[in-house]
Amino acid sequence: MSGVSESSLPVVIVGAGLAGLTVALHLAETQPVIVLAKREMHEGATAWAQGGIVGVLGNDDSIESHVRDTQEAGAGLVDERTAEFIARHSARAIEWLVARGVPFSPDPQGPLGLHLTREGGHAVRRIAHAADATGKAIHDVLLDEVKRHPNITLREKWMAIDIITDRHLKKSGAESACSSRCHGVYAIDIESQRVETLVASAVVLASGGVGKVYRYTSNPDTSTGDGIAMAWRAGCRVANMEFIQFHPTCLYHPQERSFLITEALRGEGAILRLPDGTRFMPEHDERGELAPRDIVARAIDFEIKKHGIDHVWLDATHLGEAFLKEHFPTIHARCLSLGIDIARQPIPVVPAAHYTCGGVVTDLHGRTDLPGLYAVGETTYTGLHGANRLASNSLLECVVLGRTCAEDITQQIPSTAPKVSNWDESQVSDADEEVVIAHNWDELRLVMWNYVGIVRTTRRLERALHRIKLLRHEIDDYYAAFRVSRDLLELRNLVDCAELIVRSALSRQESRGLHFSRDYPRTLPVSFPTILCKKLKKKDAWQP
């Protein structure tokens, strides 16, 4: 390894999206890195991002303007210091990606030779993009560089199970209940089912959000809240989990539940209708289908619950086949492949969980409450997104804080390998009924969709919490008795995150941003982030 001692402990990065790859590339010049991807490398949320990445680059733009737009979108809960820091480093982030070879859409007259577009909530054009597939373009370039780097080891189809803390160390004297530092992770090779102890100088959680806790989501199958749940179990604080961003129009289809129907289609005149053809949006907002995303999502949710239907219809047939093929070729082709001709048939749509605005509490270097444990990206709460995320800030956060995270890790004193207890499977057996996992997974997602979705009430939330506690008991019993698998681990993480979402929602007695409660419809004049602290038992106690 070039410039790296063979005896150095590696840094283990959980997740192979933009956040994880950014940290890996910045770290790899000075120390060995292991990147874990629980599915194939290209299956993370980054590659699904269509929009772009914010860059304060133009002469008509300023850091103050970007911060102001971020604050307005965040509905009073944005941390101004975080927003200012990330905006100030946005140009450097874009330059770093350009230097890596990311093929952004060009404009010879634009700053850095890039074409900048404008998205909802932004005062000016400041979004660098690669046509309508920016995330994939960025991810492809960084992944290719990571694959070629001699100091980075990629482990595809490997999943982290839990953080290794002081309570997992082999001790000659009395056992300590204190989890005062992160020493690595236990991880499983999905294909061989072999669990390995990965001792590390630092662990970076970059595993994305928790969209799969809901029945309908735009997220890939990887989004099961793994990093949030592991950090929570290790004693870290978690914040703002009640703020789940929902996209109003996701395709409703048994074979394709994660395909978004862009709001640009509504911008061009598509109409939302009930099964009998009735247009309903004007009854909810005078702007009709052009109302903000959260209002449209709540309106669809209301009509679905009111009429007891599974979905509503998005009608674009009046726009004409030629127009639809020219302006929305991807949507036209994808729907046609599923038997829906959008030029002649309305599109069945439902709202879908889209982005997790809360997560593991970190500072601007990615540091969590547990020394040696870092987190970056959608897994985290940094204060940037507040009660609602401003479009295209998510990719920017990954790049800016991915760099600062790596810088902090390189400044730490190198660790020596502690004596860690290996994973113990001596008291468990092979699972006898995998159907239990599938049943609990389906029940959890349905409970979250029906009771903890776009519109909430205290009664719904309390019902959800009751069901989650029963499910947790079943899942914990199953986890204790049988060998672990990816499905079981993801279910365990999802039930942890579901409880965090519900408890956060119950504690917020107002409606703000992405959290809307019928019992508390007003927005308080002053509010603060929702921060949850784990009450640890002695067996897994942690102290700062």
C-alpha positions as CSV (number, residue, x, y, z in Angstrom):
1,M,0.0,0.0,0.0
2,S,1.5,3.3,-1.1
3,G,2.3,5.6,1.9
4,V,0.5,3.3,4.3
5,S,2.0,1.1,7.0
6,E,1.0,-2.6,6.6
7,S,0.4,-2.7,10.4
8,S,-2.1,0.2,10.4
9,L,-5.6,-0.5,11.5
10,P,-8.1,0.2,8.7
11,V,-10.9,2.7,8.7
12,V,-14.2,0.8,8.0
13,I,-16.8,2.7,6.1
14,V,-20.4,1.3,6.2
15,G,-22.0,2.3,2.9
16,A,-20.8,2.8,-0.7
17,G,-22.8,5.8,-1.7
18,L,-21.5,9.4,-2.3
19,A,-20.8,10.0,1.4
20,G,-18.9,6.7,1.9
21,L,-16.9,7.0,-1.3
22,T,-16.0,10.7,-0.6
23,V,-14.6,9.7,2.8
24,A,-12.7,6.8,1.3
25,L,-11.0,8.8,-1.4
26,H,-9.9,11.5,1.0
27,L,-8.6,8.9,3.6
28,A,-6.9,6.5,1.3
29,E,-3.7,8.4,0.8
30,T,-2.7,8.0,4.4
31,Q,-4.4,4.9,5.7
32,P,-6.1,1.6,4.6
33,V,-9.8,1.7,4.1
34,I,-12.5,-1.0,3.9
35,V,-15.8,-0.1,2.3
36,L,-18.8,-2.4,3.0
37,A,-21.8,-2.5,0.6
38,K,-24.5,-4.8,1.7
39,R,-25.8,-5.3,-1.9
40,E,-24.0,-4.5,-5.2
41,M,-22.0,-1.3,-5.3
42,H,-24.4,0.6,-7.6
43,E,-27.5,-0.1,-5.6
44,G,-27.3,2.8,-3.1
45,A,-29.5,5.9,-3.1
46,T,-26.9,8.2,-4.7
47,A,-27.2,6.6,-8.1
48,W,-31.0,7.2,-7.9
49,A,-30.6,11.0,-7.4
50,Q,-32.0,12.7,-10.5
51,G,-31.6,16.4,-9.7
52,G,-28.2,17.8,-8.9
53,I,-25.8,19.3,-6.4
54,V,-25.8,22.8,-5.1
55,G,-22.9,25.1,-5.9
56,V,-22.7,28.8,-5.0
57,L,-20.9,29.7,-8.1
58,G,-22.7,32.4,-10.1
59,N,-22.2,36.2,-9.9
60,D,-25.9,36.5,-9.1
61,D,-25.5,34.2,-6.1
62,S,-24.1,34.4,-2.6
63,I,-23.6,32.3,0.5
64,E,-26.1,34.4,2.3
65,S,-28.7,33.7,-0.4
66,H,-28.2,29.9,-0.2
67,V,-28.3,29.9,3.6
68,R,-31.6,32.0,3.5
69,D,-33.2,29.5,1.1
70,T,-32.0,26.6,3.2
71,Q,-33.5,28.2,6.3
72,E,-36.8,28.9,4.6
73,A,-37.2,25.3,3.4
74,G,-36.2,24.0,6.9
75,A,-39.1,25.8,8.6
76,G,-37.2,27.4,11.4
77,L,-35.1,24.4,12.5
78,V,-32.0,24.8,10.4
79,D,-28.7,25.3,12.2
80,E,-27.4,28.5,10.7
81,R,-23.7,27.7,11.4
82,T,-24.1,24.4,9.6
83,A,-25.9,25.9,6.6
84,E,-23.3,28.6,6.3
85,F,-20.4,26.2,6.6
86,I,-21.7,23.9,3.9
87,A,-22.7,26.8,1.6
88,R,-19.2,28.3,2.0
89,H,-17.6,25.0,0.9
90,S,-20.0,24.3,-2.0
91,A,-17.8,25.7,-4.7
92,R,-14.8,23.6,-3.5
93,A,-17.1,20.5,-3.5
94,I,-18.1,21.1,-7.1
95,E,-14.5,21.7,-8.1
96,W,-13.4,18.5,-6.5
97,L,-16.0,16.5,-8.4
98,V,-15.1,18.2,-11.7
99,A,-11.4,17.3,-11.0
100,R,-12.5,13.7,-10.5
101,G,-14.0,13.8,-14.0
102,V,-17.8,14.0,-13.2
103,P,-19.5,14.8,-16.6
104,F,-21.7,17.7,-15.5
105,S,-23.8,19.3,-18.2
106,P,-21.7,22.0,-19.8
107,D,-22.3,25.6,-20.5
108,P,-19.3,27.6,-21.9
109,Q,-20.8,30.8,-20.5
110,G,-21.5,29.4,-17.1
111,P,-19.2,29.4,-14.0
112,L,-16.6,26.6,-14.2
113,G,-18.0,26.0,-17.7
114,L,-21.1,24.3,-16.1
115,H,-24.8,24.6,-16.8
116,L,-26.6,25.6,-13.6
117,T,-30.3,24.9,-13.2
118,R,-32.8,26.1,-10.7
119,E,-35.0,23.9,-8.4
120,G,-37.9,24.6,-6.1
121,G,-37.0,26.8,-3.1
122,H,-33.8,28.2,-4.7
123,A,-33.7,31.9,-5.4
124,V,-31.3,31.6,-8.4
125,R,-29.7,29.0,-10.7
126,R,-27.2,27.2,-8.6
127,I,-27.7,23.4,-9.3
128,A,-24.9,21.7,-11.1
129,H,-26.3,18.6,-12.9
130,A,-25.5,15.8,-15.3
131,A,-28.7,15.9,-17.4
132,D,-31.4,14.2,-15.3
133,A,-29.2,11.5,-13.8
134,T,-26.7,13.5,-11.6
135,G,-26.4,11.0,-8.8
136,K,-25.5,8.1,-11.2
137,A,-22.9,10.2,-13.0
138,I,-21.2,11.2,-9.8
139,H,-21.4,7.7,-8.3
140,D,-20.0,6.0,-11.4
141,V,-16.9,8.3,-11.5
142,L,-16.1,8.0,-7.8
143,L,-16.7,4.3,-7.7
144,D,-14.4,3.7,-10.6
145,E,-11.7,5.7,-8.8
146,V,-12.2,3.8,-5.6
147,K,-12.0,0.4,-7.4
148,R,-8.6,1.4,-8.8
149,H,-7.1,2.7,-5.5
150,P,-4.6,0.3,-3.9
151,N,-5.4,1.4,-0.4
152,I,-9.2,0.8,-0.6
153,T,-10.7,-2.7,-0.2
154,L,-14.3,-3.0,-1.4
155,R,-16.5,-5.7,0.2
156,E,-19.6,-6.2,-1.8
157,K,-22.6,-8.0,-0.2
158,W,-21.2,-7.4,3.3
159,M,-23.4,-6.0,6.0
160,A,-22.4,-4.4,9.3
161,I,-24.2,-5.9,12.3
162,D,-23.2,-3.8,15.3
163,I,-20.6,-1.4,16.6
164,I,-17.8,-2.9,18.6
165,T,-17.4,-0.9,21.9
166,D,-15.5,-1.4,25.2
167,R,-18.1,-4.0,26.4
168,H,-16.9,-6.3,23.6
169,L,-13.3,-6.3,24.7
170,K,-11.6,-9.2,26.3
171,K,-10.7,-8.2,29.8
172,S,-8.6,-9.9,32.4
173,G,-10.4,-8.3,35.3
174,A,-13.9,-7.4,36.0
175,E,-16.1,-6.6,33.0
176,S,-16.7,-2.9,32.3
177,A,-20.2,-1.9,31.2
178,C,-18.9,1.3,29.7
179,S,-19.0,1.7,25.9
180,S,-16.5,4.6,25.8
181,R,-15.1,4.1,22.3
182,C,-15.8,2.5,19.0
183,H,-13.3,-0.3,18.1
184,G,-14.8,-1.5,14.8
185,V,-17.8,-3.5,13.6
186,Y,-19.1,-7.0,13.5
187,A,-20.0,-7.7,9.8
188,I,-21.5,-10.6,7.9
189,D,-20.6,-11.9,4.4
190,I,-24.1,-12.2,3.0
191,E,-23.3,-15.0,0.6
192,S,-21.4,-17.3,3.0
193,Q,-23.2,-16.2,6.1
194,R,-19.8,-15.9,7.9
195,V,-19.6,-13.2,10.6
196,E,-16.2,-11.4,10.9
197,T,-14.8,-9.1,13.5
198,L,-13.5,-6.0,11.8
199,V,-11.2,-4.1,14.2
200,A,-10.7,-0.5,13.0
201,S,-9.1,2.8,13.9
202,A,-12.4,4.4,13.1
203,V,-15.8,3.5,11.7
204,V,-17.8,5.8,9.4
205,L,-21.5,5.2,9.1
206,A,-22.7,6.2,5.6
207,S,-25.5,3.8,5.0
208,G,-28.3,6.3,4.0
209,G,-31.8,6.8,5.3
210,V,-34.7,4.7,6.4
211,G,-37.3,4.9,3.6
212,K,-37.9,1.2,3.6
213,V,-39.7,1.5,6.9
214,Y,-42.7,2.6,4.9
215,R,-44.8,0.6,2.5
216,Y,-44.2,3.0,-0.4
217,T,-40.8,4.7,-0.9
218,S,-38.7,6.1,-3.6
219,N,-35.6,4.6,-1.9
220,P,-33.6,1.5,-3.0
221,D,-33.8,-1.7,-0.9
222,T,-30.6,-0.6,0.9
223,S,-32.4,2.2,2.9
224,T,-33.2,0.3,6.1
225,G,-31.7,2.7,8.6
226,D,-28.7,0.5,9.5
227,G,-26.4,3.2,10.5
228,I,-29.0,5.1,12.6
229,A,-30.0,1.9,14.4
230,M,-26.4,0.8,15.1
231,A,-25.4,4.2,16.4
232,W,-28.5,4.3,18.6
233,R,-27.8,0.9,20.1
234,A,-24.2,2.1,20.8
235,G,-25.5,5.0,22.9
236,C,-25.4,7.9,20.4
237,R,-28.1,10.6,20.3
238,V,-30.5,10.7,17.4
239,A,-32.5,13.8,16.3
240,N,-35.4,15.0,14.2
241,M,-36.6,11.6,13.1
242,E,-40.2,12.8,12.8
243,F,-39.2,14.7,9.6
244,I,-39.6,12.2,6.8
245,Q,-39.9,13.8,3.4
246,F,-42.6,12.3,1.1
247,H,-42.6,12.7,-2.6
248,P,-46.3,13.1,-3.7
249,T,-46.3,10.9,-6.8
250,C,-44.6,7.5,-6.9
251,L,-45.8,5.0,-9.4
252,Y,-48.3,2.5,-7.9
253,H,-47.5,-0.9,-9.4
254,P,-46.9,-4.3,-7.9
255,Q,-43.7,-4.8,-9.9
256,E,-42.3,-1.2,-9.5
257,R,-42.8,0.6,-6.2
258,S,-39.8,2.9,-6.2
259,F,-40.2,4.8,-9.5
260,L,-40.9,8.5,-9.1
261,I,-43.2,10.4,-11.4
262,T,-41.5,13.8,-11.5
263,E,-43.4,16.9,-10.4
264,A,-42.4,18.5,-13.7
265,L,-45.2,16.5,-15.3
266,R,-47.7,18.3,-13.1
267,G,-45.8,21.5,-14.0
268,E,-46.6,20.9,-17.6
269,G,-50.3,20.4,-16.9
270,A,-50.9,16.8,-15.6
271,I,-54.0,16.6,-13.4
272,L,-54.6,14.5,-10.2
273,R,-57.9,12.7,-10.3
274,L,-60.0,10.3,-8.2
275,P,-61.0,6.9,-9.7
276,D,-64.3,8.4,-11.0
277,G,-62.3,11.1,-12.9
278,T,-63.0,13.9,-10.4
279,R,-60.2,16.5,-10.0
280,F,-59.5,17.1,-6.3
281,M,-56.5,19.4,-5.8
282,P,-58.3,22.7,-6.2
283,E,-60.4,21.8,-3.1
284,H,-57.1,21.5,-1.1
285,D,-55.1,24.5,-2.4
286,E,-55.8,27.3,-4.9
287,R,-52.6,26.5,-6.7
288,G,-54.0,23.0,-7.5
289,E,-51.4,20.5,-8.8
290,L,-48.7,23.2,-8.6
291,A,-48.9,23.6,-4.8
292,P,-45.8,22.7,-2.8
293,R,-44.8,19.1,-2.5
294,D,-45.9,18.6,1.1
295,I,-49.4,20.1,0.4
296,V,-49.9,17.8,-2.6
297,A,-48.8,14.8,-0.7
298,R,-51.2,15.6,2.2
299,A,-54.0,16.1,-0.2
300,I,-53.4,12.7,-1.9
301,D,-53.1,11.0,1.5
302,F,-56.4,12.6,2.6
303,E,-58.3,11.4,-0.5
304,I,-56.9,7.9,-0.3
305,K,-58.0,7.6,3.4
306,K,-61.3,9.3,2.8
307,H,-62.4,7.1,-0.1
308,G,-60.6,3.9,1.1
309,I,-58.7,3.6,-2.2
310,D,-55.1,2.3,-2.8
311,H,-54.0,5.2,-5.1
312,V,-55.1,8.2,-7.1
313,W,-54.6,8.9,-10.8
314,L,-52.2,11.4,-12.5
315,D,-53.7,12.2,-15.9
316,A,-51.4,13.5,-18.6
317,T,-53.3,12.1,-21.6
318,H,-54.4,15.6,-22.8
319,L,-50.7,16.6,-23.3
320,G,-50.4,14.4,-26.3
321,E,-48.1,11.5,-27.2
322,A,-45.5,13.6,-29.1
323,F,-45.1,16.0,-26.2
324,L,-44.8,13.3,-23.6
325,K,-42.2,11.3,-25.6
326,E,-40.1,14.5,-26.2
327,H,-40.2,15.9,-22.6
328,F,-40.7,12.8,-20.5
329,P,-39.1,9.9,-22.4
330,T,-37.9,8.0,-19.3
331,I,-41.3,8.1,-17.7
332,H,-43.1,7.2,-21.0
333,A,-40.8,4.3,-21.6
334,R,-40.8,2.9,-18.1
335,C,-44.6,3.1,-17.7
336,L,-45.0,1.5,-21.2
337,S,-42.8,-1.4,-20.2
338,L,-45.2,-2.0,-17.3
339,G,-48.3,-1.9,-19.5
340,I,-49.3,1.8,-18.9
341,D,-49.4,4.0,-22.0
342,I,-49.4,7.5,-20.3
343,A,-50.5,9.1,-23.6
344,R,-53.7,7.2,-23.4
345,Q,-54.1,6.1,-19.7
346,P,-53.8,8.0,-16.4
347,I,-50.9,6.9,-14.2
348,P,-51.7,5.3,-10.8
349,V,-49.7,7.2,-8.1
350,V,-49.2,7.3,-4.3
351,P,-47.0,9.4,-2.1
352,A,-43.8,7.7,-1.1
353,A,-41.2,8.2,1.6
354,H,-38.3,10.0,0.0
355,Y,-35.7,11.4,2.4
356,T,-34.8,11.1,6.1
357,C,-34.1,14.6,7.4
358,G,-33.0,13.4,10.8
359,G,-30.5,10.9,12.1
360,V,-27.4,10.4,14.2
361,V,-26.3,13.6,15.8
362,T,-22.9,14.7,14.5
363,D,-20.7,17.8,14.3
364,L,-19.3,19.3,11.2
365,H,-16.5,16.7,11.2
366,G,-18.9,13.8,11.3
367,R,-18.1,13.0,14.9
368,T,-20.8,11.2,16.9
369,D,-21.1,11.0,20.6
370,L,-18.9,7.8,20.6
371,P,-15.2,8.5,20.0
372,G,-14.0,6.7,17.0
373,L,-17.5,6.5,15.4
374,Y,-18.3,8.9,12.6
375,A,-21.4,9.4,10.4
376,V,-21.9,11.3,7.1
377,G,-24.9,11.8,4.7
378,E,-28.5,10.9,5.1
379,T,-27.7,8.8,8.1
380,T,-27.0,12.0,10.1
381,Y,-28.5,15.0,11.7
382,T,-26.2,18.0,11.3
383,G,-28.8,20.7,11.4
384,L,-28.7,21.4,7.7
385,H,-32.1,20.1,6.7
386,G,-34.2,21.3,9.7
387,A,-37.8,20.3,9.3
388,N,-37.6,20.0,5.5
389,R,-34.8,19.4,3.0
390,L,-34.0,22.0,0.4
391,A,-33.6,20.3,-3.0
392,S,-30.1,19.2,-4.0
393,N,-28.6,20.1,-0.5
394,S,-28.2,16.3,0.2
395,L,-25.5,15.5,-2.3
396,L,-23.6,18.7,-1.3
397,E,-23.7,17.7,2.4
398,C,-22.1,14.3,1.5
399,V,-19.2,15.9,-0.3
400,V,-18.4,18.7,2.1
401,L,-18.7,16.8,5.3
402,G,-17.2,13.7,3.8
403,R,-14.0,15.7,3.4
404,T,-14.0,17.2,6.9
405,C,-14.8,13.8,8.3
406,A,-11.7,12.3,6.6
407,E,-9.5,15.2,7.7
408,D,-10.5,14.6,11.4
409,I,-9.8,10.9,11.2
410,T,-6.3,11.5,9.8
411,Q,-5.5,13.8,12.7
412,Q,-6.3,11.2,15.3
413,I,-3.5,9.2,17.0
414,P,-3.2,5.8,15.3
415,S,-4.9,3.0,17.3
416,T,-3.4,-0.3,18.3
417,A,-5.5,-3.4,17.8
418,P,-7.4,-4.2,21.0
419,K,-8.4,-7.7,22.0
420,V,-12.0,-8.0,20.9
421,S,-14.3,-10.9,21.6
422,N,-15.3,-12.7,18.4
423,W,-18.9,-13.1,17.3
424,D,-20.5,-15.9,19.3
425,E,-22.9,-18.3,17.5
426,S,-22.6,-21.1,20.0
427,Q,-26.1,-20.7,21.4
428,V,-28.1,-20.2,18.2
429,S,-29.3,-22.4,15.4
430,D,-30.4,-22.0,11.8
431,A,-33.8,-20.3,11.4
432,D,-36.7,-22.7,11.1
433,E,-39.4,-20.3,9.8
434,E,-38.1,-17.4,7.6
435,V,-41.8,-16.5,7.0
436,V,-41.8,-14.9,10.4
437,I,-39.3,-12.3,9.1
438,A,-41.3,-11.5,6.0
439,H,-44.6,-11.3,8.0
440,N,-43.1,-8.9,10.6
441,W,-41.5,-6.8,7.9
442,D,-44.8,-6.4,6.0
443,E,-46.7,-5.6,9.2
444,L,-44.2,-3.0,10.3
445,R,-44.2,-1.2,7.0
446,L,-48.0,-1.2,6.9
447,V,-48.3,0.1,10.5
448,M,-45.9,2.9,9.7
449,W,-47.7,3.8,6.4
450,N,-51.2,3.9,8.0
451,Y,-50.3,5.5,11.4
452,V,-47.1,7.4,11.0
453,G,-47.3,8.7,7.4
454,I,-47.9,12.1,5.9
455,V,-50.8,13.1,8.3
456,R,-50.6,12.1,11.9
457,T,-52.7,12.1,15.1
458,T,-51.7,11.3,18.6
459,R,-54.0,8.3,18.6
460,R,-52.5,6.9,15.4
461,L,-49.0,7.4,16.8
462,E,-49.8,5.6,20.1
463,R,-51.4,2.7,18.2
464,A,-48.2,2.5,16.1
465,L,-46.0,2.5,19.2
466,H,-48.0,-0.3,20.7
467,R,-47.7,-2.5,17.6
468,I,-43.9,-1.7,17.3
469,K,-43.3,-2.8,20.9
470,L,-45.0,-6.1,20.2
471,L,-43.0,-6.6,16.9
472,R,-39.8,-5.7,18.7
473,H,-40.4,-8.4,21.3
474,E,-40.9,-11.0,18.5
475,I,-37.9,-9.8,16.6
476,D,-35.6,-9.8,19.6
477,D,-36.7,-13.3,20.5
478,Y,-36.0,-14.4,16.9
479,Y,-32.6,-12.6,16.9
480,A,-31.6,-14.3,20.1
481,A,-32.5,-17.8,18.9
482,F,-31.2,-17.9,15.3
483,R,-28.2,-17.1,13.2
484,V,-28.4,-13.7,11.6
485,S,-29.2,-13.0,8.0
486,R,-29.5,-9.8,6.0
487,D,-33.3,-9.8,6.1
488,L,-33.3,-10.3,9.9
489,L,-30.7,-7.6,10.5
490,E,-32.6,-5.1,8.3
491,L,-35.8,-5.9,10.1
492,R,-34.1,-5.4,13.5
493,N,-32.8,-2.0,12.3
494,L,-36.1,-0.9,10.8
495,V,-38.0,-1.6,14.0
496,D,-35.4,0.5,16.0
497,C,-35.8,3.3,13.5
498,A,-39.6,3.0,13.5
499,E,-39.7,3.5,17.2
500,L,-37.4,6.5,16.9
501,I,-39.7,8.1,14.3
502,V,-42.8,7.5,16.4
503,R,-41.3,8.8,19.7
504,S,-40.0,11.9,17.9
505,A,-43.4,12.5,16.4
506,L,-45.2,12.1,19.7
507,S,-42.8,14.6,21.4
508,R,-43.4,17.4,18.8
509,Q,-46.7,19.0,19.7
510,E,-47.1,21.3,16.7
511,S,-47.2,21.0,12.9
512,R,-43.9,22.1,11.3
513,G,-42.3,21.3,7.9
514,L,-42.7,17.6,7.1
515,H,-44.5,16.8,10.4
516,F,-48.3,17.5,10.3
517,S,-50.5,16.6,13.2
518,R,-54.3,17.0,13.2
519,D,-54.2,17.3,17.0
520,Y,-51.6,20.2,16.9
521,P,-52.2,21.9,13.5
522,R,-50.6,25.2,14.5
523,T,-46.9,26.0,14.3
524,L,-45.3,27.3,17.5
525,P,-43.5,30.6,17.3
526,V,-40.3,29.1,18.7
527,S,-39.2,25.5,18.4
528,F,-36.2,23.3,18.8
529,P,-34.8,20.0,17.3
530,T,-36.1,16.8,18.7
531,I,-33.2,15.0,20.3
532,L,-33.6,11.5,21.7
533,C,-31.1,10.0,24.2
534,K,-31.0,6.2,24.8
535,K,-31.6,5.0,28.3
536,L,-29.0,2.3,28.3
537,K,-29.1,-0.9,30.4
538,K,-26.0,-1.9,32.4
539,K,-25.1,-4.6,29.8
540,D,-24.7,-2.0,27.1
541,A,-24.2,1.2,29.1
542,W,-22.3,4.0,27.5
543,Q,-20.9,7.1,29.1
544,P,-19.1,10.1,27.5
